[in-house]
């Protein structure tokens, strides 16, 4: 036994700078390998994760979650250890089953207090604070069978929980963010949520991840998230609303620990009822399609297919017209035609062919002349090139449309390929309440157009406006608000002061008449629980949209010091990488006020030194796509992998690695003093116990600077020697035992839990965490006036 103790101790100390465990949402903690005949401890490589698949079934708000993971052992010998799974907060475990390679194994459910003690013991033993993030959560723990060398171990976990509905809004959360503990990207990650409800399902939304949604019926929806070769960096959150009436749901967040920026953030979900009585507003559609010579071939055939699809989807009360343009302009009819004429129009479309030059200005003005100011009117404009005949100056084409097009016209531009004027298309869309979409080579034009038209085919409320009464709001995005359509939803984000309970009025136009919808007693939080709250994802989404909007303004209107300054401040505060903030992953110093001013001056000077950049070509298209995706984001975009080591997010806060110290981006060394707290001291753990938000931040590492209220804490890892030595536990049998299906069975005397080995681990050198969702969208271009 003494040899074993000595070997474990030598291994623990010698591997302190090289050992890193394989951790995911299920955490495998391997035992240190022991070799009595070996003069030195055996090297140990971490386990890697092949895949992580989650399937969720929600029936009448009872959610059953099934987790399927495969771990791989890259070592030359077999290993065994403990499996720990942090149970999601507020989950009530009604059924728990743990299977390893198809064999049921015994497990133990730890309540929050026992789990916290276990986490703290592990942190003290390993001198690594990673598990503090889960200090408020229960846990499941089980012994893992030996994993053979170069072998895999598949683990399946299933649990159930009851989801509560608050004001018709149901939220499901899965702790996917714990995948940030994995060093290597996962080959495959997927989450599928199958929802069935006795009440109609209105809005469905994820503020954390980009999801696809399949609406099987009013009462059944499937939502999915899937990625390959990725390190998930935050918990998966899904929100859906139930009820008979229109969806109007408010989520708000106001960080109670943010002394320097007290304003709150809100997310508002709008979705129309799906009742038969919800009749789409009659609309006018004008399709303007480029038939110049560059469109010849597959592009024009796809454009024709898309036009046929749109015509076949018109509602009975809709009207339409089609304009094909090249050197000249060819109209299907001299006026808007009823939907009953679609057969004749399709025959006309089939006879079109491509050839000639590109007169964009005349085609757009012809389309605008057809619009009546009393009807909801949409112009779908498709081109693959630059204006070459007639008026060719983009500024004049934009000005002509501003002067001539009615206010009620919404223009949706589609640029095909890389030879399009992004400045022209983006300006037209922005000036006329629409959007611009780019279909790059390799993408199907007809699929893009068809999917777009499905979203706008049935408007129910246009010219939207929100009135928040006495509540002061600002920076609301999207701006302006888009129309509301049957089967679609709008996610609105913004900021508010103070908070409180107010009536919110949504107004809009229905068949030319204004209509108000009043939603009483909407609660804007004055103090959220803490910034680990799921609603804490809202600030990052808001910052993403605002940065996208500001980047568009610079690209379309030229550089402005105030806008660049605002982009720099937002990107540092929320950790969002932009063309102007690559310093987030290159600067090693703290980015206080003085540093920010220096960066703004340098970026403005770069702009002034540049010649006019082209507004067409692959770079311009990719830049426009990137900025549009930021401005229209439904969730904060994923971080580029190369930035993972430099910037991380915890709740609504962002931290930058500044010379080895994880530093709150709001910290200014010139203006703030810190309170030093020794790493792993009693004061350190006391703060973690009493302030869950600080425990989440402390999990970043052993040296951290964090602002909480009007205090700034600095965790220092120097001179603290009272660290307990690793204490081994007896070796346990790896023989399988019967499955545990209920908490009562887990804790029964007849099935006692096996001894834990979590305190026999060597020191960890620091776990790699993922970052705040970020996106880098290339060098910025602008149109110099």
N, C-alpha and C positions, 0 to 999 in steps of 0.2 A: 504493500500500500504506500509506503514512503517513497518508493521509486516512482509510483504513479503520481503522487503529489508533487514531487520534484519536477517530473517531466512536464506536468501541466503548468507549473509555475514558470519554468524556463520557456515553454512554448508561448505562454501568455505574454511574457515580457519581450521576448525576441521578435514576436510577430506584430508588435504594436503599430509598426509603420507599414505593414504590408497586408494585413488581413482585413477583408471586407466581406460580410455575410451577404447571401442572396436574400433580399427582402422584397416582398410585393405586398398586395393587399392581404395575402396570406404570407406570413413571415417564417421562413425556415432558418433556424439557428443551428448550424452543425456543431457537433462535439469536436474538440481539438483531437487530431490523430495522435495516437500513442504508439511508440515503437521502443521496447525495452532494449533492443540490440542496436538501436541507432544512436550514434554519438551526438547528433543534433536533431532538433525538432523537424518533423516532416513539413515541407511547404504545403500550404493549403490555398487552392484557388476557390473563389466564390462560385456558388451555383448560378447558372444562367436560367432564364425563363423562356421556354419555347413559345408558349402562347398563354393568353389569359382571356377566356370567353365567359360571358355572363348572360344568362337568360332570366328574364323576370316576367312573371305572370301576375297581373293585378286584376282581381275579380272583386268588384264592389268594395274596393279600397283595402282588400287583404292582399298584400304583396308577398309572393314566394320567390326568393332569389336563389338561383343555382349557380355556383361558381365552379369553373373547370379550369385547372391550371396544370401545366407540365413543367417540372424543374429538371435540369440537366446537370449531372455531376462530371466536370471536366478533369477531375483528379485521377491519379493512377491507382487509387484504392477506394474501397467503399466507405461511405460515411453515413452517420445517422445523427439525429438531433431532435429538436422540438419544433413544432409548427404552432405559430401564434397568429390568430386572426382578430384584429380589433373590430368589435361589433359596432355597427353604425349607431350614432347617438339617437336616443329616443326610440330605438327599436325594441319591441317586445318579442322575445323569442318564444314562439308557440310550438315550434318544431325544429329540432336541430339534428342533422344526420351528417356524419363525416366518413367519407370513403377514401381509401388509398389503394389505387390499382384494383378497384372492385371489391376490396375487403373492408368490412366495417371495423372501425377502430374506436377505442375508448377515448373520450375527451373530457375536459373539465371546463365549465363555464365560470369565469371569475366575475364577480360583481365589480362595480366601479371602484370601490375602496380597495378591494384586494388586487384588482388589476393595477391601480395606481401604485400601490406598494411594490408590486412586482416590477413595474416599469422603472421606478426610482432605484430599486436594488440593482437592476441591470445597468442603468445609467451610471450609478456609483461604481460598479465593478468594472465596467468597460471604459469609463471616462469618456463616454460618448452620449450626448443628450438626445439622440434621434427619437427615442420612444416617448419623450415627454410630450410630443404632439398629441399622443393618445391618452393623456393623463386623466381625461374626463370620461373615457369610454370603457365599457365592459370588454371582456376578451374571451376567446375560446383557445384552449391550449391542448395539444395532443402530441404523443410520441410518434416519430416518423420511423418507419421501417428502414433498414439499411438501403442506401442507394448505391448500386454497383458502379464501379469505375466506368466512365463513359456511358453510363446508363441514365434512364429517366425515371421519374416518379410522378405519376398523375394523381392529383388531389382534387376531389370533388366535395364541395361544401354546400349545404342547403339550409336555409332558415326562412322563417316567415315573420311578418310584422303587420301591424294594423296602421294604415295611413289615415290621419285625421284630415277632414275637410274644414277649412276655415274660410267663411264667406264664399263657399263654392269653389275654392281653390285647393287642389291636392298636390303635395310635393313628395317626390321620391328621390332619395339620395343614396348613392353607392360610393363607398370609400375608395374610389379608383386613384385618388391622389397619392395613396401610399405606394403606388408603383414608382414614385420618385426615388425610392430607396434602391432601386435596381441600377447597377452600374451600366449594363449594356441595354440598348434598346430592345424591346420585345418584338419578336417576329410578327406577331398578330395580336391585336386587341379588339374585342367587339363586345357591345352591350345591346341586347335586343329586349325591348319592353313591349309586351302584349297586354293591352288594356281593354277590359270589358266592364261596362257600367250599365246599370238599370236606367240611369239618367243620360240624356244626350251629352256628348263630350264636345265642348266648344273649342277653346284655344288649347294648343299644346306647344310647349316651348322649353328649350334648354338654354339657360344663360351661361352654361359652362362649356358645351361642346356643340359642334355642327352635326345636326341629326337629319336623317331622312324620315319622312312621315308617310305612311300608307293608311288612308282612311277607308277601312273596310265598310263601315256604315256610321250612322250617327252615334252608335253605341259601342263601336269597336275600332280601335286604332292600334297600329304597330309602329313604334318608333325605334330607329336603329342608329348606332354609332359604330364605325369600324375604321381602323387604321392599321398600317403595317410599318414595321421598323420604327417604332416610336417609343418615347418615354412619357407616358401620361403624367401630367403635372398637377392635376387638381381633381377633386371629387366630381363625380358625374351627378348632375342635378337635372331633374325633369319635373316640369310643372304642367298640370292640365286643369281645366275648369269643367265643371259639370253643372247642369241646370237647364231649364226651359228657355230662359230669356237670353238676350244678347250678353256676350262676355265683356265685362268691364272689370278688370282685376288689377289691383294695385299692390306692388311690393315696394317697400322703402327701407332705406338703411341710413342711419346717422351714427357715425363712430363716436361712442361716448368717451373714448380715450384721446381723441384728436383735439387738443387744446388750441392748435394753431389754424385749423380749417374746420370750423364747426358746421358748415352747411351739409345737408343731407343729399341723398341720391334716390331717385325713384325709377321704377320700371312699371309701365302701364301696358297691359295686354288688351287689345280691342279685337273683337271678332263678332260678326253678325250671327243671329240665330239661323238655324238650318231648317226652319219650318217651311211648309209649302206656301204659307202666307207671305213669306219673304220674297217679293217679286223683284227681279233685277230691273234697274232703271233702263229704259230705252236709250241706246247710245248710237253715235255715229262713228264709223271706222273708215279712215282713209289710209290705204296702203300705198306708199311711195317706194317703188322698187327700181334699183339701178339695173338697166339693161345694156350698159356700155360693153364694148368689146372685151374688156378684162373680166367680165362676168361669164363669158362663154364657157360651156362645158358643165362640169358637175355642180359648180356654185349656182348657176342659173337654174339648173334642173331642181336643185334643192329649194331654191327660192320659190319656184312654181309649186312644188309640193307643199310648202308651208302656206302659200296663198290659198291653195285649194282647201287645206285643213281649216284655215281661219274662216273662209266663206261657209264651209259646212257646219261650223259651230255657232253661227250667228243666231241670236234669239229672234223670235217672230217680229218683235217691234223695232229691231235694229235697222239702220240704214248703212250703206257702204258706197265706196267708190275706189277705183284702182288707178294709179298713175304710174306708167312706165316711162323712164326718161333715159336718154343718151344725149346725142347732139340736139335732139328736139324732145318734145313732151307729148306723150300719147295717153289720152284719158279714155277709160272704159265708157264713161257717160259724162254729159255736161253738168250733171247734178247728182246729188246723193240718191241712191236707188234703194228700194225696199228689199228686205231679205228674200222675198219671193222670187227675185231674179237671179238667184245664185247659180242656177244651171247655165244660164246664158253667160254669166261672168266667168264661170269655170272654162267654158269653151273658148272665151276670149283669152284667158290666161294661157291655155294650152297652145294657142297660136303664136304667142310671143317668142321672140328670139333675141339674142344678144348681138350688139354691134354698134360702133360709133363712139362718140366722146361722152363727156359727163357735164351736164348743165344742172347742177344741184340747186342753184338759186331759183331758177324759173320753176322747177318742179315743186319746191317747197311753197313758193308763193301761190301756185295754182292750187295746191292742197289747202292752204289757209283760206283761199277765197271761197271754198266750199262750206266752211264751218259756219253754223248758226249759233249765235251767242246764247240761245235758250236751251241748247241740248248739250248733254255730256258728250264730248268729242275727243277721240284719240287718233293721233297721227303716228303710224308705224313707218319709220324711215329706214331703208336698207341700202347701203352702198359699200363698194369695195375699193373706192379710189378717191382721188382729190378732184376738185372742180377744175375742168380744163377748158370749158367754153362758157360764153356768157360772163356773168360776174364770177371772178375767180378769187377775189380777196375775201378771206374768211370773216374779217371784221365787218365788212359791208353786208355779207349774207346774214350774219347774226343781227346786225342792225335792222336790215329789211324785215326780218321776221318779227323782231320786237315791235316795229312800227305797224306791221300789217296784220299779224295773227291775233285773233280774239283772245281775251283773258281766259276763257273756259277751255282752250285747247291744251291738251297734254301731249307732249311729243316724246316718243320712245325711239331712240336711235340704235341701230345695229351696224357696227363696223365689221366688215368681213375681211380677214387677212391683215397684213401689216401696212399696206399702202393706203391707210385712211388718215384723215386729219383729225386727230384726237381732240385738239383744241376746239375745232368746229363742232364735232359731235357732242362733246361734254358741255360746251356752252349752250348749244341748242336745248339739250335735255334739261340743264339746270334752269335756264330762263323760262321754260315752258312746262314746269311741274312734272317732268318725266325722269327717265333714267337712260343711261347709255350702256350698251352691252357689246362686248367684243368677242367675235367668233374667230379664233385663231386657226391656222392651218391644222388639219387633222380632226377638228371638231365638226359635228354635223349641224349645218345651218338650219335645216328643216326641224330638227329636234329642239334646237334653242328657241326658234320662233314659236313652235307649237307649245312648248312648255310655258313660255312667257304669256301667250294668249290665254292659256287655261287659267292663269292667275287673274286676268283682267276681263274675262268674258262676261261677268255678271256683277256690275257695280250696284251697290245698294245705298251708298252715301258718298257724296263728293264734296270738294271744297271744305275739308274738315278744319275745325278749330277747337281748341281746348281752353276753357276758362276755369281757373283754380280759385276763384273768389278772392279772399283776402290773403291767401298764401302767396308769398313772393317766390316766383320760379324764374329760372333762366337756363340758357344753353340747352334747349330742347331739340332732340334729334330723333327721327329725320326731320329736316327742315328744307322745304315746307312739308307738311304732313301729306302722305299720299291718299288716294281714294281707298274706300273700304269695299271689298268684294266678297261675294258669297263664297264660302269655303276657304277663305284666306284670313289672315290676321295681321295686325300691326303691333310691333313692339316699340313703344315710345320710351326714351330715357331722357332724364333731365336732372336738374339740381333744384333744391328748395332751401329756404332759410327757416330756422327755428322748429318747424314742424307743428302738428296740431291736427284737429279734425275739421274738415271743410267739405262743402258740397262742390262737386266737379261737374261742369257742364260740357258736353260734347255736342257741337252743332255742325250742321252740314246741309247740303242741298239734295233734295229728292224731287226729281222732275221739275227743276227750276224753282221750287219752293224751299224756303229755309225751315229746318226742323231742329229743335233742341231736345237733348236727352240729359236729364239731371240724375246724377248718382250721388245720393246724400251720404253724409257721415263717412267720408273716406279718411282713413287714418294715415297720416304721414308721421313716421316714428320720430319722437324727440330724442330717444336714447335706445339704440339697439343693444342686444345682450352683450356682444363683444364682436371684434372684427373677424372672428372665425365663423360668424353666422353665415349660413348659405347665401343670404341676401348681400353679403359683402362682395359677391362677384359683380354686382351692379356697377360700382365705381370704375372697374376696369373696362366694362363694356361701354360706359359713358365716355371715358377718356379715349377709347379706340375710335368711336364715332366722331368725336370732336376733332381729334388729330387728323382723321381722314378728311373732314370738312375743311380744316385749315390748310392742309396740303393742296387740296383742290383749288383753294383761293389763290395760293402762291403760284401754282402752275398756270392758272388761267389769267391772273392779273399781274403777275410779277412779284418780286421780293418786297417784303415790308418788315421793318425791324420789330414792330409790336407783335406781328403774327409769328415770326420766327422765335421771338422770346417766349411766346405762349406755348409753342410746340416744344421747345426745349424744357420748359418747366413741367409741362404735362408728362413728357416722355420720361424725365427723371423721376418724377413723383410716382408714376404708375409702371415704370420699367418697360415702356413700349419702344422698341427700336424703330427708328425712322431714318430717312436719308440724312437727317441732321443730327442724329443721336447715336452714331456708331461708337461714340466715346463711352457709352454705357458698358461696352465690353472691351474697351481699350484703355481707358483711364484707370490708374491705380489709386488716385487720390480721392478724397471726399469731394463731392460735387456741391459745394455750398454756393452762396449767392455770388461771391466773387468769381468762382469758376464758371458759373452759368453765364455771367455777363461776358466773360472772356470768350466763351464758346459762341454766344450769339453774335458778337462782333466779328469773329472769324468766319462764321457761316455767311453773314451778310456781305463781307468782303469777297468771299468766293463767288457769290452771285454777281456782284458788281463787276468782277473781273471776267465773267463769262461772256462769250458772244451769244447771240440768239441761238437757242437749241432747236433742232427740228421737232415738229409736232407730229411727224409720221415716222414709220419704220418700227421695227420690232421693239426697240427700247422704249419708244413713246407709247406704244400699245400696252406693253407690260406694265409700264409706270401708271398709265391711266387705269388699268385693271386693278392694280394693287391699291391705289388710292380710293377707287370706287368701293372695293371690298371692305376697306376700313370704314368708310362713311356709311355703308349699308350693313355692317356686321350685326349678326344676331347673337354672337358670342365673341369674346376676345380671342383673336387668332392664336394658334399654337406658336410657341417660341422656336426659333431656329436652334438646331442642336448645338452649334458652336457657342451659343451664348449661355448654355446651361451652367457652366462653371462660374459665371460672373454675376448674374442677376437672378434673384428668386423672389417669389411673392408668398406672403402669408396673409390670408384674409384680404383686406383692402390695402395692405401695406406692401411696399417694395423695399428690398434690401440689396445693396451692392457690396461685393467683396472688395474692400478697400485695404490693400496690403495685409490680407489675411483676416480682417475683421469685418463681419457682416454688419453693415451700417445702414440704419434707417435713412431712406432718401430725403427725409425732411430734416435731418440733422445738419446743422451749420456749425462747424467747429469754431468759427469766429464769434458766434453769438450765444452758444449754449455750453453749460458746464454739465459734466456727467457725475452720477453717483456710482462709485465702483463697488461691484459685488463679486466676491470670489467664486469662481466656478466650483460647483458641487458643495458649497458651504451650506450651512443650515438656512441662512438668509436666502440663498439661491433657491433652495427647494421650497421655502416658505412662500416666496413670490410666485413660484410656479403653481403651488397648490391654491393660493388665494386669487390668482389672476390667470384664468385659462388662456387668455390671449397672449400673456407673456410666456407661458409654457410652450405655446406653439412657436413663438419666436426663438426661445432658447433652444428648440430642437434644431435650429440651423447649424449650431456649432458651439465650440467652447469659448469663442470670443465674439461678442455681439454688442452693438449699440442700438438701443431701442427707446423711442419716446412713448411715454404713457402719461396722458394728462399733461401737467406742467412739469413733469419730472423726466429726466433722461438717465436711463440705467446703462452702465457699461460692464459687461461680464468680462472679467480678466482671468486668464488661465496661468497665473504665476504664483509660486510660493504656497500653493495649497497642497499639503502633504498627507492629510488625513484621509487617504483613499484606502478602503478595505482591499485586502488581497483576495484573489479569486479563491473561492471555497468549493471544492468539487463535491458532487453528490454521487451516491452509489450508482454503479452501472445497472441499467435495467434491462429486462428481457425485451426482445423485439417481437415476441410472439403476438399475433393478432388477437384482439379481444372483441366481444360483441359490440355492435353499434349502440350508440346512445342516442335516443330519439327525443328525450324530454329533459328539462333541467332537473326534475326530481330524480330521474335515473342517474344523471350525471353525479349528483351529490349523495346518492344512496350509499349506505354502508356496505351493501352487497357488491357494489362496483366502485371501489375507491379509486381515485385518480392515481396514475403512476407518478413516481417522484419526478420532479422537474430538474432539468440540467441547465436552466437558463443562467445560473451563476457560475458556470464553469468555463465561460467564454473568454478568449483572449481579447485584448484591447482592440478597438476598431480605430482606424486612422481617420475616420470621418466619412459619413455617408454622402453620396452625391444626390442632391435634390434637383428637381426640375424647377422651371422658372415661370414667371408671369407670362401668359400668352403674349407673344410679340411677333412682329412681321417686319422684314426688311424689304423694301420695294425699290431698291436701286437708286441711282442718282437722279435728282429732281430736275425736271425741265420746266421752262415757263415760256409764256408768250410775251416778249418784250413789246410794250406799247410804244 
